[in-house]
């Protein structure tokens, strides 16, 4: 099964110059916790999660209307391609400890989003990813991240 068969194609997005308050409202309106950040050329420049919003809002004394998405977004972006096998996308999720991947074309333009939830919901379909592959990906996603120390 390829990513294009189960990805979400109708996806809310924001731009790097948008403010954090607007991005949070967009997440609420679309009942999502993830926004691809798309530049003026349609390429994915970063991603923003509801967790990113909360952490930045709690760490600063600035109003959310004065914090740009660009300051808040996560990058580099880990993504996948529409014609990629779902198992390969799961490996990317596991390796980078992420639950969602922007789906991009060969030029980096957004085509949709694949989430671990999409994979789980499709698991009963013929040709879908095995339960073992899904569980293995979830182990990787939830595994502690190794942070490299800085030597002084």
N, C-alpha and C positions, 0 to 999 in steps of 0.2 A: 504494500500500500504506500502510495506517495503522499507527500505533505499536502499537495493541492486538493486531494480528495477529502481532507478533514479540516483544513485550516479555516479560520474565520476571515472572510474577505471584506466584510463591512466593518471597518475599524476606525474608531475615533483617533485623531492625531492632534498634536500641537506643534508649534514652531519654536525654535530656540529663543526668539525675541518675546514670546508670550510671557506673561507673569505667572507666578506660582498659584495665585488665587484663581485665575482663569482656568489653569490646568486642573486644579482640584475640583472646581465646579463642573468641568467637562467629565471628569471621572465619575462624579456623583450622578450627573444627568444620564450617562451611558451605563451606569452600574458596572464599572470596571475599575480595576486597580492597576492598570498598565496602559501607558500611552507611548506609542512610538513618536519620537521627535523628528519631524521631517523638515528639511531645509527648503528653500525657495525653488530648487530644481527637482524636488520630489525624492531626494535621497535621504535615507535614514541617517541622522546625525547622532542620535542617542536614544535612550529610552528613559521613561520616568515611571516609577511605581508609587503607589500610595505610601509605601514605607519611606521612600525618598522625600516625599512631601512632608511627612510627619517629622522626620529627623531634622531636616533643614529648618522647618518652622519652630521646632523646639530649641534649636541651637543658636538662634539669632534674635536680636531685638528689633529687626526690621519687619515692617509690615509685609505680608505675603504679596501685596500688590507692587512692592518695590524689589522683589527678588525674581530674577529671570529664570525661565526654564533652563537656559543654557548653563547657569550656575549650579543647577540642581541635578540635571540629567546625568545618567550613568553612561559612560563610554570607556573603552571601545564597546561596540555593539556586537554581540554574538548573534548570528542569524542562521537561516537555512534557506534553501531554494525550493520552489514549488515542485520540481521534478525529483527532488531528493527523497530517498526512502525514509519513512517515519523512524525506522530503527536508527538511522544515522543522525536524525534530528534529536532523538532521545539521548544519543551518546554526547552530542553537543550540550544539551541541557545538563546532563550529569557532570560532564567535565567542568563546566563553568558555574555550576550550582544555581541555575536559573530555571524557573517554571514556565517561561514564555520566550518565544523567539520571533522576532520580526521575520517575515518571509519576503525575500527580495529577489528581484530579477538580476541578471548579470551586470547591470549598471548600478545596482544598489538601491533601486527604486522600490518602494514598499508595494507589496502585492497582497499582504494580509498578515495575520498573526497565528502562530501555532502555540497552543498551551498544552500542558500536561493533561488538563481536563479534557481537551479535545481528543487526545490519544486514548484516555480511559473510556470516554463515551463511545468511541468507535471500536472498542476492543471486542465487541460481539459480532462485528461484521466480518464476512469472509475475507481472508487475506490480510487481516489486521495484525498488529503487533501482538506478540504473546504476552500473557500475564507476567511471565518471568522477566521479559525485557522491560516491562513497565515498572515492576518492583525494583529491578536493578537500577533503573534510571532514578527512581525516587530515593533509593539509598544514596546515590551520588549527589542528587540535588540537596538532600538534607545533611550530608556529611559535613563535618567541620572544615572550614576553609583554612588552608595553610597560609599564614602570613609570613613573608620573608622579613627577617630582622634587618635592621640597619646597623652596620658597624660604624663606630665612631673612632 
